[in-house]
Amino acid sequence: MKRWVVPVIVFVLTATSWSGRIVRLYDLSQEQVLALLESGYDITSSDARLGFADVMLERGQLDQAALLAPRYEVMPEEWAHLMPESSRAMGYYYDPQENWAFWCGLAAAYPDLADTPASIGQSFEGRDIYVIRLTSTVGADWKPPILFTSLTHAREPGGNSVLIDFAMWLTDNYSSDTMAEWILDNTEVCFVPIVNPDGYEYNMPNGGNQRKNMNFSVPVPSSGIDLNRNYGYMWGYDDYGSSPNPYSETYRGSAAFSEDESQVMRDFTDALDPIASMNYHTYGGHLLFPWAYNNTPTPDQSTFESWGAAMTQYNGYNYGRCGQCLGYNANGDAVDWSYWSGGGHPKMWSFTPEVDDAGFWGGQNDTTLIASFCAECRYMNIWLCMNAPGFVGVEEEESHGIEPSGLSIGSLWPNPVVGTGCFSLSLSSPAGSRVALSLYDLTGRLVADLLDSGVEAGWSVLHAGVPDRVVPGLYVLRASSGQLEDRTLLTVLR
């Protein structure tokens, strides 16, 4: 095969990144995307399905784009950096001070649901990395934690906007929406909105293109360390999924967990033991899951596939492994380390959403864009929080492919039930019998009898409908046969 050669461009560090522009290169093969990485290009986003990659080029180097791809497009200026009018306040994105004010205000407005932000450690430059915990006073003393993070990469404020939106939705709707009520009554939702506070602070007013942390000198001169290549599982697995070059945007650092910020997240996560996590990044419209380091399936591939399909059914995000969606691998990243149970925490269901923002700063003067991608991600967050608790205490070898000995509900789709109110259910029964499906509200009151049907031994698929009289909300679906029964959660949207 003929090798595809990429011209080498020497990038010069400047005080700011104002001159950078994102260029979209079309009609690229996976080999070409990997060649761009090998040549040191800053790939800001890519889509293996559609065959394009976005790269950051300096303004004076835009004519080089024709050498990189037969067809290209220079993206709007605000995709790449903060415009002058937004340079000291990040436009409609929340700057560091506005973030702190929002989370403190949320705790003051909803003291029974939201805790005041608490520091979990400090960054390289000594700034606090803080967590906000949301849960209600209803329910058990211990509730399974679910972790949401953003701004691991300092130029990706869209993920932070999504966390703010979800926190507002949970608290504002706790008294009126059964899904918000159930989530806060049965889980502890933890937000770490700014994992990389030094880089985020630096981006205001320095143009907004700092991705890595601000450790420029230890142990060798660098332009910072990519915190999402600094985690301990498969750190430095190869030089494609992370870089040994201190000036590469994917520079992994001198050792696994060499950085203050990744150490803080490691220690906090190991102490928290979350059951699931969403590690938000931008941009591109993807939902990624392990393994990222070598693009191979985990033992839970079927679960990740089914969850990915369910979580993205309304926003159209591309779901899969990093190599499948982006066309390249990533080693030493948070999603692989979070899922891996060989560290100081149990296995968790870990995802990396890449928010479908317009570049990094496309919403700085466009509130409608920010509102749109927040709404697109809200359903994914709700779905994960409602379904992950069903896997608490499930052993790894029991999480896929084990035949149950009693009556057991498998997958349920679609969930939520929307529009026509029809859904399908996989069910395992130890012997041929009749199975009844019934719908109950969260207080245990019968809402509707849905089905009474004969089934064969083993796995069967049942089809049922939710009556029009059933109002939107969260319900318990009960399958019963004689003395056997199983239950699962079903959401109804109209």
C-alpha positions in Angstrom: 0.0 0.0 0.0 1.3 3.4 -0.9 2.1 5.4 2.2 0.3 8.7 2.6 2.8 11.5 3.4 1.8 14.5 5.5 3.9 17.7 5.2 5.4 18.6 8.5 4.5 22.0 9.8 6.5 23.6 12.6 4.3 25.2 15.2 5.6 28.1 17.2 4.3 28.7 20.7 3.0 32.3 21.2 1.6 34.1 24.1 -1.9 33.6 22.8 -3.7 31.3 20.4 -5.8 34.0 18.7 -4.5 33.3 15.2 -5.6 29.6 15.2 -8.3 28.4 12.8 -10.0 25.0 12.6 -9.9 23.5 9.2 -12.1 20.5 8.3 -10.4 18.0 6.0 -12.8 15.9 4.0 -12.6 12.4 2.4 -9.9 11.1 4.7 -9.2 7.4 5.4 -8.3 6.1 8.8 -4.7 5.8 7.7 -4.6 9.5 6.8 -6.1 10.5 10.2 -3.4 8.4 11.9 -0.7 10.0 9.7 -1.9 13.5 10.8 -1.5 12.4 14.4 1.9 11.0 13.8 3.0 14.2 12.2 2.0 16.2 15.3 -1.2 17.9 14.1 -3.7 19.1 16.6 -6.8 17.1 15.6 -9.6 18.9 17.4 -12.4 16.5 16.2 -13.0 13.7 13.7 -15.6 11.4 12.5 -14.6 8.0 11.1 -18.1 7.3 9.9 -18.2 10.5 7.7 -14.5 10.5 6.8 -13.4 13.9 8.0 -11.0 15.4 10.6 -10.7 18.9 12.0 -7.2 20.3 12.6 -6.0 23.5 14.1 -3.8 25.6 11.8 -2.2 28.9 12.3 -3.7 31.7 10.2 -0.6 32.0 8.0 -0.6 28.3 7.4 -4.1 27.9 6.0 -2.8 27.4 2.5 -1.2 24.2 3.7 -4.7 22.7 4.0 -4.7 21.9 0.2 -1.7 19.7 0.8 -3.5 17.7 3.5 -6.8 16.9 1.8 -8.3 17.3 -1.7 -11.3 19.0 -0.2 -11.3 21.2 2.9 -13.3 24.0 4.7 -12.1 26.7 7.0 -14.5 26.8 9.9 -15.8 30.0 11.5 -13.3 32.0 13.6 -15.3 31.5 16.9 -14.9 27.7 16.6 -11.2 28.0 17.4 -10.9 30.8 19.9 -12.7 33.4 22.0 -13.5 36.6 20.1 -12.3 39.9 21.5 -15.7 40.7 23.0 -15.7 37.4 24.9 -12.0 37.2 25.8 -12.4 38.3 29.4 -15.8 36.6 30.2 -16.0 33.6 27.8 -19.2 35.0 26.3 -22.3 32.9 27.1 -20.2 30.1 28.5 -19.7 30.2 32.3 -16.3 31.6 33.2 -14.6 30.3 36.4 -16.2 32.9 38.7 -19.6 32.5 37.2 -19.3 28.7 37.7 -18.6 29.1 41.4 -21.4 31.6 41.8 -23.8 29.2 40.0 -23.1 26.2 42.2 -23.2 28.2 45.4 -26.5 29.8 44.3 -27.9 26.3 43.5 -27.0 25.1 47.0 -28.6 28.2 48.5 -31.8 27.8 46.4 -32.1 24.1 47.0 -30.5 23.3 50.4 -32.3 20.0 50.7 -31.0 18.8 47.3 -27.6 20.4 46.6 -24.5 20.7 48.8 -22.3 23.7 48.8 -19.2 23.1 46.5 -16.4 21.3 48.4 -12.8 21.1 47.4 -11.4 17.7 46.7 -7.8 18.9 46.1 -5.8 21.5 44.3 -4.4 21.9 40.8 -0.8 22.5 39.7 -1.1 26.2 40.3 -3.0 25.7 43.6 -6.6 26.3 42.5 -9.4 24.3 44.1 -11.0 21.4 42.2 -14.4 21.1 43.7 -17.4 18.7 43.7 -21.1 19.4 44.1 -23.3 16.6 45.4 -27.0 16.4 44.5 -29.4 14.1 46.3 -32.6 14.3 48.4 -33.2 13.6 52.0 -35.6 10.8 51.0 -34.4 7.2 50.8 -31.5 5.2 52.1 -28.5 6.6 54.0 -26.2 5.4 51.2 -27.2 5.9 47.6 -25.1 4.7 44.6 -23.0 7.7 43.3 -22.9 8.7 39.6 -20.1 11.0 38.6 -20.2 13.8 36.0 -17.1 15.7 35.0 -16.1 18.3 32.5 -13.3 20.7 31.4 -10.6 18.1 31.7 -9.5 19.8 28.5 -9.6 23.6 29.2 -10.9 24.7 25.8 -14.1 22.6 26.0 -16.7 24.6 27.9 -19.6 23.0 26.3 -19.4 20.0 28.6 -19.6 22.4 31.6 -22.8 23.9 30.1 -24.3 20.4 30.0 -23.5 19.7 33.6 -25.1 23.1 34.7 -28.2 22.3 32.6 -28.6 18.8 34.1 -28.1 20.1 37.7 -30.8 22.8 37.0 -33.1 20.2 35.5 -32.8 17.9 38.5 -33.4 20.6 41.1 -36.0 22.6 39.3 -38.1 19.6 38.5 -37.7 17.5 41.6 -41.2 18.3 42.9 -42.9 18.0 39.5 -41.1 15.3 37.4 -41.1 11.7 38.6 -37.8 11.0 36.8 -36.0 13.9 38.6 -37.6 12.8 41.9 -36.5 9.1 41.4 -32.9 10.0 40.5 -32.4 12.2 43.6 -34.3 9.9 45.9 -32.3 6.9 44.8 -28.8 8.1 43.7 -26.2 10.7 44.6 -25.3 12.7 41.5 -21.8 14.2 41.8 -20.5 17.0 39.6 -16.8 18.0 39.1 -17.4 20.8 36.7 -13.8 22.1 36.2 -11.1 19.3 36.3 -8.5 21.6 34.8 -9.0 25.0 36.5 -5.6 26.4 35.6 -6.0 25.9 31.9 -9.6 27.3 32.0 -8.4 30.4 33.8 -5.6 30.8 31.4 -8.0 30.7 28.5 -9.5 33.9 29.7 -8.1 36.2 28.2 -5.5 34.3 26.3 -7.7 33.3 23.3 -9.1 30.0 24.6 -7.0 27.4 22.9 -5.2 25.9 25.9 -6.2 22.2 26.0 -3.7 20.8 28.6 -2.9 21.7 32.1 -0.4 24.5 33.0 2.6 22.3 34.1 5.1 23.7 31.5 8.4 22.7 33.2 8.4 19.4 35.1 10.3 17.3 34.3 11.1 18.8 30.9 9.9 22.0 29.2 6.5 21.4 27.7 3.3 23.2 26.7 1.4 21.3 29.5 0.2 17.7 30.0 -3.0 16.2 28.5 -4.8 15.1 31.6 -6.9 12.7 29.5 -3.8 10.8 28.6 -2.4 10.8 32.1 -4.6 8.1 33.8 -3.1 4.9 35.0 -4.7 2.2 32.9 -2.7 1.5 29.8 -0.8 4.7 30.2 1.8 5.1 27.3 0.5 1.9 25.6 1.7 3.2 22.3 2.7 6.6 20.8 -0.4 6.9 18.6 -3.0 6.9 21.4 -0.8 9.4 23.4 2.4 11.2 22.6 5.8 11.3 24.3 6.4 14.8 22.7 6.1 17.5 25.3 4.6 19.9 22.8 2.0 17.6 21.4 -1.6 18.2 22.4 -1.8 14.6 23.5 1.4 14.6 25.6 0.9 12.1 28.3 3.4 13.4 30.9 6.4 11.7 32.5 4.4 8.9 34.2 0.9 7.8 34.9 -0.9 10.1 37.3 2.1 12.5 37.3 -0.2 15.5 37.5 -1.9 17.1 40.4 -5.3 17.2 38.7 -5.4 13.5 37.6 -4.2 12.5 41.1 -7.1 14.5 42.6 -9.6 12.8 40.3 -8.0 9.3 41.0 -8.2 9.7 44.8 -11.7 11.2 44.7 -13.0 8.5 42.4 -11.5 5.7 44.4 -13.0 7.1 47.6 -16.4 7.7 46.0 -16.8 4.3 44.1 -19.2 5.6 41.5 -21.4 3.1 39.7 -21.3 5.1 36.4 -19.6 8.2 35.0 -20.0 10.7 32.2 -16.7 12.4 31.4 -17.8 15.3 29.2 -15.7 16.7 26.3 -16.3 18.6 23.1 -16.9 18.5 20.2 -18.4 16.3 17.5 -21.5 14.5 18.6 -20.2 11.1 19.9 -20.8 8.9 22.8 -17.7 6.8 23.5 -17.1 3.8 25.7 -14.1 1.4 26.4 -11.7 0.2 25.3 -10.2 3.3 23.9 -6.5 2.2 24.1 -6.7 -0.5 21.5 -10.2 -0.4 20.0 -11.2 -3.8 21.2 -14.5 -4.9 22.8 -14.7 -5.2 26.6 -16.5 -8.2 28.2 -19.5 -5.9 28.5 -19.6 -4.8 24.8 -23.2 -5.9 24.4 -24.3 -3.8 27.4 -22.4 -0.8 26.2 -23.9 -1.2 22.7 -27.4 -1.5 23.9 -27.0 1.4 26.4 -25.3 3.6 23.7 -28.2 2.9 21.3 -30.8 3.8 24.0 -29.0 6.9 25.2 -28.5 8.4 21.7 -31.9 7.5 20.2 -33.1 11.1 20.2 -29.9 13.1 19.6 -28.4 11.0 16.8 -25.0 10.9 18.4 -22.6 8.3 17.0 -21.8 5.7 19.7 -19.0 3.2 20.0 -15.4 2.9 20.9 -13.0 5.8 20.3 -11.3 4.0 17.4 -14.7 3.3 15.8 -16.1 6.8 16.1 -13.0 9.0 15.8 -10.7 6.8 13.7 -7.9 6.8 16.3 -7.2 5.3 19.7 -6.5 7.0 23.1 -4.5 5.5 25.9 -4.3 6.6 29.5 -7.7 8.2 29.3 -10.4 8.5 32.0 -13.0 6.3 30.4 -10.8 3.2 30.3 -9.4 3.8 33.8 -12.9 4.3 35.2 -14.3 1.1 33.7 -11.2 -0.9 34.6 -11.7 -2.6 38.0 -8.0 -3.2 38.7 -7.4 0.1 40.5 -8.9 1.4 43.7 -12.6 1.3 42.6 -15.0 -1.3 41.3 -15.9 -1.4 37.6 -18.2 1.4 36.6 -20.2 2.1 33.5 -18.1 4.8 32.0 -18.8 7.0 28.9 -17.2 10.0 27.2 -19.7 12.2 25.5 -18.3 14.5 22.9 -20.9 17.3 22.9 -22.0 18.5 19.5 -20.9 22.1 20.0 -19.7 24.3 17.1 -16.0 23.8 17.7 -14.8 24.8 21.1 -16.3 28.3 21.5 -19.1 28.3 18.9 -21.7 29.2 21.5 -19.9 32.2 23.0 -22.3 34.6 21.3 -25.2 32.1 20.6 -27.3 31.1 23.6 -29.6 29.1 21.3 -26.8 26.8 20.3 -25.9 26.2 23.9 -29.5 25.5 24.9 -29.8 23.1 21.9 -26.8 20.9 22.7 -27.7 20.9 26.5 -31.2 19.6 25.6 -29.6 17.0 23.3 -27.4 15.7 26.2 -30.0 15.9 29.0 -31.8 12.7 27.9 -28.5 10.8 28.0 -27.8 12.0 31.5 -31.4 11.1 32.7 -31.2 7.6 31.0 -27.9 6.8 32.7 -29.0 7.9 36.1 -32.2 5.9 35.9 -30.7 2.7 34.6 -27.2 2.4 36.1 -28.6 1.7 39.7 -30.1 -1.5 38.4 -26.5 -2.9 38.1 -25.4 -2.1 41.6 -23.7 -5.1 43.1 -23.7 -7.1 39.9 -20.5 -9.1 39.6 -18.5 -8.5 36.4 -18.9 -12.1 35.2 -22.6 -11.8 35.7 -23.1 -8.6 33.8 -23.6 -10.3 30.4 -24.6 -13.6 29.0 -25.8 -15.5 32.1 -29.0 -17.5 31.9 -31.3 -16.7 34.9 -32.8 -19.5 36.9 -36.2 -17.7 37.6 -38.4 -15.2 35.9 -36.2 -12.4 34.6 -36.7 -9.3 32.6 -33.9 -8.7 30.1 -33.9 -5.7 27.8 -36.8 -3.2 27.4 -37.1 -1.0 24.4 -37.9 1.7 23.7 -37.5 3.2 27.2 -38.9 5.8 27.6 -42.0 4.8 25.8 -43.0 7.7 23.6 -46.0 8.5 21.3 -47.9 5.4 20.5 -47.0 3.8 23.8 -45.8 0.4 22.4 -42.8 -1.4 23.7 -41.1 -4.8 23.6 -39.6 -6.8 26.4 -37.3 -9.7 26.5 -38.2 -12.2 29.3 -36.7 -15.5 30.6 -39.0 -18.1 32.2 -37.7 -21.4 33.6 -40.8 -23.3 32.2 -43.6 -22.6 29.8 -46.3 -20.7 31.6 -48.5 -17.6 31.5 -46.9 -14.2 32.3 -48.7 -11.1 33.3 -47.3 -7.6 32.9 -48.6 -4.8 35.1 -47.7 -1.1 35.6 -47.4 0.4 39.1 -46.6 4.0 40.2 -43.7 4.6 42.6 -46.0 4.3 45.6 -46.9 0.8 44.7 -50.4 1.5 43.4 -51.6 -0.5 40.3 -51.9 1.8 37.3 -52.7 -0.6 34.5 -52.7 -4.3 33.6 -50.9 -4.5 30.3 -50.7 -8.1 29.2 -51.5 -11.7 30.1 -49.7 -14.1 27.7 -48.4 -17.6 27.4 -44.6 -18.0 27.0 -42.3 -20.8 26.3 -39.4 -21.9 28.5 -36.3 -19.8 28.0 -36.1 -16.4 26.5 -39.2 -14.8 24.8 -40.0 -11.4 23.4 -43.3 -9.8 24.5 -45.0 -6.8 23.0 -47.3 -4.5 24.9 -48.7 -1.0 24.9 -49.2 1.7 27.5 -52.8 2.9 27.6 -53.4 6.5 26.6 -54.8 7.3 30.0 -51.4 6.8 31.7 -49.8 10.2 32.3 -46.1 10.9 31.7 -43.8 9.8 34.4 -41.6 7.0 35.9 -43.3 3.6 36.6 -42.5 0.1 37.8 -43.2 -2.6 35.3 -43.9 -5.9 37.0 -43.7 -9.3 35.3 -45.3 -12.2 37.2 -46.0 -15.9 36.8 -47.3 -17.8 39.8 -44.9 -17.1 42.6 -42.2 -15.8 40.3 -41.8 -12.1 39.5 -39.3 -9.5 38.3 -39.5 -5.7 38.1 -37.9 -3.0 36.1 -38.3 0.8 35.6 -40.3 2.2 32.7 -40.6 5.8 31.7 -43.6 7.2 29.8 -43.3 10.4 27.7 -46.2 11.9 25.7 
